[in-house]
């Protein structure tokens, strides 16, 4: 019975860490998408306004 409890505890810990990493990666993916959209908007505004300064 102790071995079964140990196996269940190890599986629970692995799933906990995996879930944490997946949610962190999902959050970083959304942050990356938002930053990409902002960069495209800024690039379009600079292209339309005609400013060529770097």
PyMOL Python script that loads the backbone (N, CA, C, O; Angstrom):
from pymol import cmd

cmd.read_pdbstr("""\
ATOM      1  N   UNK A   1       0.820  -1.197   0.000  1.00  0.00           N
ATOM      2  CA  UNK A   1       0.000   0.000   0.000  1.00  0.00           C
ATOM      3  C   UNK A   1       0.861   1.258   0.000  1.00  0.00           C
ATOM      4  O   UNK A   1       0.498   2.255  -0.623  1.00  0.00           O
ATOM      5  N   UNK A   2       2.004   1.221   0.696  1.00  0.00           N
ATOM      6  CA  UNK A   2       2.878   2.382   0.741  1.00  0.00           C
ATOM      7  C   UNK A   2       3.492   2.671  -0.627  1.00  0.00           C
ATOM      8  O   UNK A   2       3.694   3.830  -0.990  1.00  0.00           O
ATOM      9  N   UNK A   3       3.787   1.609  -1.386  1.00  0.00           N
ATOM     10  CA  UNK A   3       4.361   1.800  -2.713  1.00  0.00           C
ATOM     11  C   UNK A   3       3.349   2.461  -3.636  1.00  0.00           C
ATOM     12  O   UNK A   3       3.708   3.335  -4.425  1.00  0.00           O
ATOM     13  N   UNK A   4       2.092   2.055  -3.545  1.00  0.00           N
ATOM     14  CA  UNK A   4       1.041   2.667  -4.359  1.00  0.00           C
ATOM     15  C   UNK A   4       0.875   4.145  -4.001  1.00  0.00           C
ATOM     16  O   UNK A   4       0.717   4.983  -4.888  1.00  0.00           O
ATOM     17  N   UNK A   5       0.910   4.465  -2.716  1.00  0.00           N
ATOM     18  CA  UNK A   5       0.806   5.845  -2.270  1.00  0.00           C
ATOM     19  C   UNK A   5       1.991   6.669  -2.768  1.00  0.00           C
ATOM     20  O   UNK A   5       1.815   7.819  -3.172  1.00  0.00           O
ATOM     21  N   UNK A   6       3.186   6.101  -2.744  1.00  0.00           N
ATOM     22  CA  UNK A   6       4.378   6.790  -3.232  1.00  0.00           C
ATOM     23  C   UNK A   6       4.283   7.044  -4.732  1.00  0.00           C
ATOM     24  O   UNK A   6       4.636   8.128  -5.196  1.00  0.00           O
ATOM     25  N   UNK A   7       3.814   6.068  -5.488  1.00  0.00           N
ATOM     26  CA  UNK A   7       3.665   6.232  -6.939  1.00  0.00           C
ATOM     27  C   UNK A   7       2.633   7.326  -7.251  1.00  0.00           C
ATOM     28  O   UNK A   7       2.852   8.158  -8.131  1.00  0.00           O
ATOM     29  N   UNK A   8       1.528   7.317  -6.534  1.00  0.00           N
ATOM     30  CA  UNK A   8       0.500   8.344  -6.749  1.00  0.00           C
ATOM     31  C   UNK A   8       1.045   9.724  -6.394  1.00  0.00           C
ATOM     32  O   UNK A   8       0.756  10.693  -7.096  1.00  0.00           O
ATOM     33  N   UNK A   9       1.819   9.834  -5.332  1.00  0.00           N
ATOM     34  CA  UNK A   9       2.399  11.117  -4.931  1.00  0.00           C
ATOM     35  C   UNK A   9       3.382  11.620  -5.989  1.00  0.00           C
ATOM     36  O   UNK A   9       3.379  12.808  -6.310  1.00  0.00           O
ATOM     37  N   UNK A  10       4.218  10.744  -6.533  1.00  0.00           N
ATOM     38  CA  UNK A  10       5.180  11.137  -7.559  1.00  0.00           C
ATOM     39  C   UNK A  10       4.457  11.604  -8.822  1.00  0.00           C
ATOM     40  O   UNK A  10       4.834  12.608  -9.426  1.00  0.00           O
ATOM     41  N   UNK A  11       3.415  10.869  -9.215  1.00  0.00           N
ATOM     42  CA  UNK A  11       2.640  11.260 -10.397  1.00  0.00           C
ATOM     43  C   UNK A  11       1.973  12.615 -10.161  1.00  0.00           C
ATOM     44  O   UNK A  11       1.931  13.444 -11.070  1.00  0.00           O
ATOM     45  N   UNK A  12       1.456  12.850  -8.964  1.00  0.00           N
ATOM     46  CA  UNK A  12       0.812  14.125  -8.648  1.00  0.00           C
ATOM     47  C   UNK A  12       1.817  15.273  -8.723  1.00  0.00           C
ATOM     48  O   UNK A  12       1.492  16.342  -9.241  1.00  0.00           O
ATOM     49  N   UNK A  13       3.029  15.066  -8.216  1.00  0.00           N
ATOM     50  CA  UNK A  13       4.055  16.110  -8.254  1.00  0.00           C
ATOM     51  C   UNK A  13       4.463  16.403  -9.695  1.00  0.00           C
ATOM     52  O   UNK A  13       4.610  17.564 -10.075  1.00  0.00           O
ATOM     53  N   UNK A  14       4.647  15.351 -10.499  1.00  0.00           N
ATOM     54  CA  UNK A  14       5.014  15.545 -11.904  1.00  0.00           C
ATOM     55  C   UNK A  14       3.922  16.303 -12.647  1.00  0.00           C
ATOM     56  O   UNK A  14       4.220  17.213 -13.420  1.00  0.00           O
ATOM     57  N   UNK A  15       2.669  15.942 -12.423  1.00  0.00           N
ATOM     58  CA  UNK A  15       1.564  16.649 -13.086  1.00  0.00           C
ATOM     59  C   UNK A  15       1.463  18.094 -12.618  1.00  0.00           C
ATOM     60  O   UNK A  15       1.128  18.975 -13.410  1.00  0.00           O
ATOM     61  N   UNK A  16       1.746  18.350 -11.351  1.00  0.00           N
ATOM     62  CA  UNK A  16       1.714  19.715 -10.831  1.00  0.00           C
ATOM     63  C   UNK A  16       2.766  20.576 -11.526  1.00  0.00           C
ATOM     64  O   UNK A  16       2.468  21.685 -11.971  1.00  0.00           O
ATOM     65  N   UNK A  17       3.999  20.065 -11.619  1.00  0.00           N
ATOM     66  CA  UNK A  17       5.054  20.832 -12.288  1.00  0.00           C
ATOM     67  C   UNK A  17       4.753  21.006 -13.771  1.00  0.00           C
ATOM     68  O   UNK A  17       4.968  22.086 -14.323  1.00  0.00           O
ATOM     69  N   UNK A  18       4.260  19.959 -14.419  1.00  0.00           N
ATOM     70  CA  UNK A  18       3.942  20.045 -15.844  1.00  0.00           C
ATOM     71  C   UNK A  18       2.846  21.070 -16.090  1.00  0.00           C
ATOM     72  O   UNK A  18       2.941  21.857 -17.032  1.00  0.00           O
ATOM     73  N   UNK A  19       1.833  21.074 -15.281  1.00  0.00           N
ATOM     74  CA  UNK A  19       0.753  22.055 -15.416  1.00  0.00           C
ATOM     75  C   UNK A  19       1.253  23.468 -15.210  1.00  0.00           C
ATOM     76  O   UNK A  19       0.827  24.384 -15.913  1.00  0.00           O
ATOM     77  N   UNK A  20       2.148  23.658 -14.260  1.00  0.00           N
ATOM     78  CA  UNK A  20       2.728  24.984 -14.025  1.00  0.00           C
ATOM     79  C   UNK A  20       3.548  25.457 -15.206  1.00  0.00           C
ATOM     80  O   UNK A  20       3.456  26.621 -15.595  1.00  0.00           O
ATOM     81  N   UNK A  21       4.350  24.572 -15.784  1.00  0.00           N
ATOM     82  CA  UNK A  21       5.171  24.960 -16.934  1.00  0.00           C
ATOM     83  C   UNK A  21       4.306  25.265 -18.139  1.00  0.00           C
ATOM     84  O   UNK A  21       4.585  26.214 -18.873  1.00  0.00           O
ATOM     85  N   UNK A  22       3.266  24.484 -18.358  1.00  0.00           N
ATOM     86  CA  UNK A  22       2.403  24.700 -19.519  1.00  0.00           C
ATOM     87  C   UNK A  22       1.669  26.034 -19.390  1.00  0.00           C
ATOM     88  O   UNK A  22       1.549  26.771 -20.369  1.00  0.00           O
ATOM     89  N   UNK A  23       1.181  26.345 -18.201  1.00  0.00           N
ATOM     90  CA  UNK A  23       0.473  27.620 -18.036  1.00  0.00           C
ATOM     91  C   UNK A  23       1.443  28.787 -18.159  1.00  0.00           C
ATOM     92  O   UNK A  23       1.076  29.836 -18.687  1.00  0.00           O
ATOM     93  N   UNK A  24       2.671  28.626 -17.683  1.00  0.00           N
ATOM     94  CA  UNK A  24       3.662  29.693 -17.833  1.00  0.00           C
ATOM     95  C   UNK A  24       4.011  29.888 -19.303  1.00  0.00           C
ATOM     96  O   UNK A  24       4.134  31.024 -19.762  1.00  0.00           O
ATOM     97  N   UNK A  25       4.172  28.791 -20.050  1.00  0.00           N
ATOM     98  CA  UNK A  25       4.470  28.908 -21.474  1.00  0.00           C
ATOM     99  C   UNK A  25       3.287  29.507 -22.218  1.00  0.00           C
ATOM    100  O   UNK A  25       3.478  30.281 -23.155  1.00  0.00           O
ATOM    101  N   UNK A  26       2.069  29.162 -21.816  1.00  0.00           N
ATOM    102  CA  UNK A  26       0.885  29.725 -22.444  1.00  0.00           C
ATOM    103  C   UNK A  26       0.829  31.235 -22.202  1.00  0.00           C
ATOM    104  O   UNK A  26       0.488  31.993 -23.110  1.00  0.00           O
ATOM    105  N   UNK A  27       1.158  31.669 -21.001  1.00  0.00           N
ATOM    106  CA  UNK A  27       1.177  33.094 -20.682  1.00  0.00           C
ATOM    107  C   UNK A  27       2.245  33.811 -21.504  1.00  0.00           C
ATOM    108  O   UNK A  27       1.995  34.891 -22.040  1.00  0.00           O
ATOM    109  N   UNK A  28       3.426  33.220 -21.606  1.00  0.00           N
ATOM    110  CA  UNK A  28       4.498  33.830 -22.397  1.00  0.00           C
ATOM    111  C   UNK A  28       4.137  33.888 -23.875  1.00  0.00           C
ATOM    112  O   UNK A  28       4.527  34.826 -24.571  1.00  0.00           O
ATOM    113  N   UNK A  29       3.395  32.896 -24.359  1.00  0.00           N
ATOM    114  CA  UNK A  29       2.948  32.911 -25.751  1.00  0.00           C
ATOM    115  C   UNK A  29       2.032  34.102 -25.994  1.00  0.00           C
ATOM    116  O   UNK A  29       2.175  34.793 -27.003  1.00  0.00           O
ATOM    117  N   UNK A  30       1.101  34.351 -25.091  1.00  0.00           N
ATOM    118  CA  UNK A  30       0.200  35.501 -25.247  1.00  0.00           C
ATOM    119  C   UNK A  30       0.955  36.809 -25.162  1.00  0.00           C
ATOM    120  O   UNK A  30       0.658  37.741 -25.909  1.00  0.00           O
ATOM    121  N   UNK A  31       1.939  36.901 -24.257  1.00  0.00           N
ATOM    122  CA  UNK A  31       2.750  38.112 -24.158  1.00  0.00           C
ATOM    123  C   UNK A  31       3.512  38.342 -25.457  1.00  0.00           C
ATOM    124  O   UNK A  31       3.596  39.474 -25.933  1.00  0.00           O
ATOM    125  N   UNK A  32       4.064  37.283 -26.031  1.00  0.00           N
ATOM    126  CA  UNK A  32       4.779  37.401 -27.296  1.00  0.00           C
ATOM    127  C   UNK A  32       3.873  37.857 -28.426  1.00  0.00           C
ATOM    128  O   UNK A  32       4.273  38.680 -29.249  1.00  0.00           O
ATOM    129  N   UNK A  33       2.655  37.330 -28.474  1.00  0.00           N
ATOM    130  CA  UNK A  33       1.710  37.732 -29.521  1.00  0.00           C
ATOM    131  C   UNK A  33       1.344  39.204 -29.367  1.00  0.00           C
ATOM    132  O   UNK A  33       1.279  39.931 -30.358  1.00  0.00           O
ATOM    133  N   UNK A  34       1.105  39.646 -28.147  1.00  0.00           N
ATOM    134  CA  UNK A  34       0.753  41.051 -27.914  1.00  0.00           C
ATOM    135  C   UNK A  34       1.909  41.964 -28.298  1.00  0.00           C
ATOM    136  O   UNK A  34       1.692  43.002 -28.923  1.00  0.00           O
ATOM    137  N   UNK A  35       3.138  41.593 -27.932  1.00  0.00           N
ATOM    138  CA  UNK A  35       4.293  42.408 -28.303  1.00  0.00           C
ATOM    139  C   UNK A  35       4.491  42.442 -29.807  1.00  0.00           C
ATOM    140  O   UNK A  35       4.877  43.475 -30.354  1.00  0.00           O
ATOM    141  N   UNK A  36       4.234  41.337 -30.483  1.00  0.00           N
ATOM    142  CA  UNK A  36       4.347  41.306 -31.940  1.00  0.00           C
ATOM    143  C   UNK A  36       3.329  42.227 -32.583  1.00  0.00           C
ATOM    144  O   UNK A  36       3.660  42.951 -33.522  1.00  0.00           O
ATOM    145  N   UNK A  37       2.094  42.213 -32.096  1.00  0.00           N
ATOM    146  CA  UNK A  37       1.053  43.087 -32.633  1.00  0.00           C
ATOM    147  C   UNK A  37       1.423  44.550 -32.397  1.00  0.00           C
ATOM    148  O   UNK A  37       1.254  45.381 -33.289  1.00  0.00           O
ATOM    149  N   UNK A  38       1.929  44.874 -31.200  1.00  0.00           N
ATOM    150  CA  UNK A  38       2.346  46.249 -30.921  1.00  0.00           C
ATOM    151  C   UNK A  38       3.485  46.678 -31.835  1.00  0.00           C
ATOM    152  O   UNK A  38       3.494  47.812 -32.313  1.00  0.00           O
ATOM    153  N   UNK A  39       4.439  45.799 -32.085  1.00  0.00           N
ATOM    154  CA  UNK A  39       5.552  46.129 -32.967  1.00  0.00           C
ATOM    155  C   UNK A  39       5.067  46.377 -34.393  1.00  0.00           C
ATOM    156  O   UNK A  39       5.557  47.289 -35.060  1.00  0.00           O
ATOM    157  N   UNK A  40       4.118  45.585 -34.866  1.00  0.00           N
ATOM    158  CA  UNK A  40       3.568  45.782 -36.211  1.00  0.00           C
ATOM    159  C   UNK A  40       2.820  47.106 -36.292  1.00  0.00           C
ATOM    160  O   UNK A  40       2.935  47.819 -37.289  1.00  0.00           O
ATOM    161  N   UNK A  41       2.053  47.445 -35.256  1.00  0.00           N
ATOM    162  CA  UNK A  41       1.333  48.717 -35.247  1.00  0.00           C
ATOM    163  C   UNK A  41       2.303  49.889 -35.274  1.00  0.00           C
ATOM    164  O   UNK A  41       2.104  50.836 -36.036  1.00  0.00           O
ATOM    165  N   UNK A  42       3.348  49.842 -34.457  1.00  0.00           N
ATOM    166  CA  UNK A  42       4.340  50.920 -34.440  1.00  0.00           C
ATOM    167  C   UNK A  42       5.031  51.024 -35.794  1.00  0.00           C
ATOM    168  O   UNK A  42       5.258  52.130 -36.283  1.00  0.00           O
ATOM    169  N   UNK A  43       5.372  49.884 -36.412  1.00  0.00           N
ATOM    170  CA  UNK A  43       6.014  49.893 -37.720  1.00  0.00           C
ATOM    171  C   UNK A  43       5.099  50.507 -38.775  1.00  0.00           C
ATOM    172  O   UNK A  43       5.556  51.289 -39.609  1.00  0.00           O
ATOM    173  N   UNK A  44       3.812  50.164 -38.748  1.00  0.00           N
ATOM    174  CA  UNK A  44       2.859  50.729 -39.704  1.00  0.00           C
ATOM    175  C   UNK A  44       2.694  52.233 -39.506  1.00  0.00           C
ATOM    176  O   UNK A  44       2.618  52.978 -40.483  1.00  0.00           O
ATOM    177  N   UNK A  45       2.637  52.686 -38.258  1.00  0.00           N
ATOM    178  CA  UNK A  45       2.500  54.122 -37.992  1.00  0.00           C
ATOM    179  C   UNK A  45       3.724  54.868 -38.509  1.00  0.00           C
ATOM    180  O   UNK A  45       3.589  55.938 -39.103  1.00  0.00           O
ATOM    181  N   UNK A  46       4.914  54.316 -38.292  1.00  0.00           N
ATOM    182  CA  UNK A  46       6.126  54.968 -38.791  1.00  0.00           C
ATOM    183  C   UNK A  46       6.175  54.932 -40.308  1.00  0.00           C
ATOM    184  O   UNK A  46       6.674  55.872 -40.926  1.00  0.00           O
ATOM    185  N   UNK A  47       5.673  53.873 -40.919  1.00  0.00           N
ATOM    186  CA  UNK A  47       5.666  53.772 -42.380  1.00  0.00           C
ATOM    187  C   UNK A  47       4.691  54.786 -42.989  1.00  0.00           C
ATOM    188  O   UNK A  47       4.997  55.429 -43.993  1.00  0.00           O
ATOM    189  N   UNK A  48       3.527  54.917 -42.375  1.00  0.00           N
ATOM    190  CA  UNK A  48       2.512  55.834 -42.899  1.00  0.00           C
ATOM    191  C   UNK A  48       2.936  57.293 -42.664  1.00  0.00           C
ATOM    192  O   UNK A  48       2.732  58.140 -43.533  1.00  0.00           O
ATOM    193  N   UNK A  49       3.516  57.586 -41.515  1.00  0.00           N
ATOM    194  CA  UNK A  49       3.880  58.969 -41.215  1.00  0.00           C
ATOM    195  C   UNK A  49       5.117  59.398 -42.007  1.00  0.00           C
ATOM    196  O   UNK A  49       5.361  60.596 -42.148  1.00  0.00           O
ATOM    197  N   UNK A  50       5.889  58.464 -42.518  1.00  0.00           N
ATOM    198  CA  UNK A  50       7.040  58.801 -43.354  1.00  0.00           C
ATOM    199  C   UNK A  50       8.305  59.118 -42.586  1.00  0.00           C
ATOM    200  O   UNK A  50       9.267  59.624 -43.164  1.00  0.00           O
ATOM    201  N   UNK A  51       8.323  58.832 -41.294  1.00  0.00           N
ATOM    202  CA  UNK A  51       9.549  59.104 -40.511  1.00  0.00           C
ATOM    203  C   UNK A  51      10.545  57.993 -40.754  1.00  0.00           C
ATOM    204  O   UNK A  51      10.230  56.817 -40.574  1.00  0.00           O
ATOM    205  N   UNK A  52      11.754  58.364 -41.164  1.00  0.00           N
ATOM    206  CA  UNK A  52      12.781  57.370 -41.484  1.00  0.00           C
ATOM    207  C   UNK A  52      13.917  57.375 -40.454  1.00  0.00           C
ATOM    208  O   UNK A  52      14.910  56.676 -40.655  1.00  0.00           O
ATOM    209  N   UNK A  53      13.806  58.135 -39.360  1.00  0.00           N
ATOM    210  CA  UNK A  53      14.858  58.168 -38.364  1.00  0.00           C
ATOM    211  C   UNK A  53      14.898  56.855 -37.591  1.00  0.00           C
ATOM    212  O   UNK A  53      13.867  56.224 -37.359  1.00  0.00           O
ATOM    213  N   UNK A  54      16.090  56.461 -37.202  1.00  0.00           N
ATOM    214  CA  UNK A  54      16.253  55.177 -36.523  1.00  0.00           C
ATOM    215  C   UNK A  54      16.329  55.376 -35.030  1.00  0.00           C
ATOM    216  O   UNK A  54      16.466  54.407 -34.284  1.00  0.00           O
TER     217      UNK A  54
END
""", "prot")
cmd.dss("prot")
cmd.show_as("cartoon", "prot")
cmd.util.cbc("prot")
cmd.orient("prot")
